[in-house]
Amino acid sequence: QGAFDLSFLRCIPGMTILAPADENECRNMLLTAFDLNGPAAVRYPRGSGPGVKEQSKMEKIPIGKAEVRLDGVDVAIMSFGTMLAPSLEAGRSLNATVVNMRSVKPLDSEMICALATSHDLLVTVEENTTHGGAGSGVAETLAEFGFTTPLIILGLPDRHIEHGDATEVLADRGLNSEGIIRSITD
């Protein structure tokens, strides 16, 4: 089951872990990972992507550099992988900043610190167990740099998830736009 891979891969020294948000980013990350000198994983879950139009040219992406996809205030949502689409939807509804983190290891610590400085609440969204996953890495970064900005880590619970339609399973765990909005407003 692919709910634990970010957690068990994060502890491997020298490992690069990339989490693409869509089909094009996946292709670009595969190219980037192929050219790395060291172990790398490109984490893309089962099922289909969001259906973005395929670009003909592939380009390497900068490792450990996130990108702001939506500017907002008060709340910053850091999305990992395919959670970008529901995060953007939630961000538009809440006037929140949304960042496509792209890299789970290394994390973009500059971006995390900038968000912690400029926002009242940070939220991570991942399709992985919350124990040891990308959100845990963000919490570790905040602690390392002395930030106390509140953080909500959204992801899968610490147990095996029943199999089923990926969209329904994620919605049942609050990992759709409605669930993200509900978690933030609660």
C-alpha positions in Angstrom: 0.0 0.0 0.0 1.4 3.4 -1.0 0.4 5.2 2.1 3.7 4.8 3.9 6.4 5.4 1.3 7.2 9.0 2.0 7.7 8.0 5.7 10.0 5.1 5.1 12.0 6.8 2.4 12.6 10.1 4.3 14.9 8.4 6.8 17.4 7.2 4.1 20.5 9.3 4.0 21.1 11.0 0.7 17.7 10.1 -0.7 15.9 12.6 -2.9 12.0 12.3 -2.8 9.9 14.2 -5.4 6.1 14.4 -5.4 4.7 15.6 -8.7 1.3 17.4 -8.8 0.4 16.3 -12.3 1.4 14.3 -15.4 3.8 17.0 -16.8 5.5 17.5 -13.5 5.9 13.8 -13.1 7.6 13.5 -16.5 9.9 16.4 -15.6 10.7 14.9 -12.2 11.5 11.5 -13.7 14.0 13.3 -16.0 15.5 15.2 -13.0 15.7 12.0 -10.9 17.4 10.1 -13.7 20.2 12.6 -13.9 20.8 12.8 -10.1 23.9 11.3 -8.6 22.3 9.3 -5.8 19.1 7.5 -4.9 15.8 9.2 -5.9 12.1 8.4 -5.7 9.4 10.0 -7.7 6.1 9.4 -5.8 3.0 9.3 -7.9 -0.1 7.5 -6.7 -2.2 5.0 -8.6 -5.0 6.2 -10.8 -5.0 8.9 -13.3 -3.6 12.4 -13.1 -5.7 15.6 -13.2 -5.5 15.6 -17.0 -3.2 18.5 -17.7 -2.2 19.0 -21.4 1.0 17.2 -22.0 4.0 19.4 -22.9 6.2 18.2 -25.7 9.5 19.4 -24.1 10.6 18.0 -20.7 12.6 20.2 -18.4 14.5 19.4 -15.2 13.1 21.0 -12.0 15.2 22.5 -9.3 15.5 20.1 -6.4 14.2 21.3 -3.0 12.5 24.4 -4.5 8.8 24.9 -4.0 6.6 27.2 -6.0 3.8 29.5 -4.8 0.7 28.7 -6.9 -1.8 31.0 -5.2 -1.2 34.1 -3.1 -3.4 34.6 -0.1 -3.4 35.8 3.5 -3.4 34.3 7.0 -3.3 30.6 6.0 -0.7 28.9 3.9 -1.4 25.5 2.5 1.7 23.4 1.6 0.6 20.7 -0.9 2.6 17.6 -1.7 2.0 15.8 -4.9 -1.4 15.2 -6.3 -3.0 17.1 -3.3 -2.4 20.3 -5.2 -5.7 20.4 -7.1 -7.9 20.1 -3.9 -5.5 22.4 -2.1 -5.9 25.1 -4.8 -9.7 24.7 -4.6 -9.6 25.1 -0.8 -7.1 28.0 -1.1 -9.4 29.9 -3.5 -12.3 29.4 -1.1 -10.4 30.6 1.9 -8.2 33.3 0.3 -5.2 31.2 1.4 -1.7 30.9 0.0 -1.1 27.6 -1.7 2.4 26.3 -2.3 3.3 23.3 -4.5 6.1 21.9 -2.4 7.3 19.4 -5.1 10.1 18.0 -3.1 9.6 16.0 0.1 13.4 15.5 0.6 15.0 17.9 0.6 12.3 20.3 1.8 12.4 24.0 0.8 13.3 25.3 4.2 13.5 28.9 2.9 9.9 28.7 1.7 8.7 27.1 5.0 10.4 29.8 7.1 9.0 32.5 4.8 5.5 31.1 5.2 5.9 30.7 8.9 6.9 34.4 9.1 4.1 35.8 7.0 1.1 33.6 7.9 -0.9 32.8 11.1 -1.5 29.1 10.3 0.3 26.6 8.2 -1.3 23.5 6.7 0.3 20.5 5.0 -1.6 18.2 2.7 -0.3 14.8 1.6 -1.5 11.5 0.3 0.7 9.6 2.9 0.3 8.7 6.5 0.9 11.7 8.7 3.4 9.8 10.9 6.8 10.5 9.5 5.6 11.9 6.2 6.0 15.3 4.5 4.1 17.2 7.2 6.4 15.7 9.8 9.3 17.0 7.8 7.7 20.5 7.8 7.2 20.3 11.6 10.9 19.3 12.0 12.0 22.3 9.9 9.8 24.7 11.9 11.3 23.3 15.2 14.9 23.5 13.8 14.5 27.2 12.9 12.6 28.1 16.1 9.1 28.8 14.7 6.0 28.3 16.7 3.5 29.0 14.0 0.5 26.6 14.4 0.6 23.7 12.0 -2.1 21.3 10.8 -0.8 18.1 9.2 -3.4 16.6 6.9 -2.9 13.1 5.5 -3.8 9.5 6.0 -4.2 8.0 9.5 -1.7 5.7 11.2 -3.4 2.5 10.0 -4.0 0.5 6.9 -6.6 2.0 4.6 -9.2 -0.1 2.9 -8.8 -0.3 -0.8 -11.3 1.4 -3.1 -11.7 4.2 -5.6 -8.9 6.6 -4.8 -11.1 9.7 -5.0 -13.6 8.2 -2.5 -10.9 7.0 -0.1 -9.3 10.4 0.0 -12.7 12.2 0.4 -13.5 9.8 3.3 -10.2 10.9 5.0 -10.9 14.6 4.4 -8.3 14.9 1.7 -10.5 16.7 -0.8 -11.2 20.5 -1.0 -14.2 20.2 1.3 -12.2 18.3 3.9 -9.3 20.7 3.7 -11.6 23.6 4.2 -13.4 21.9 7.1 -10.1 21.1 8.8 -8.9 24.7 8.5 -12.1 26.3 9.6 -12.6 23.9 12.6 
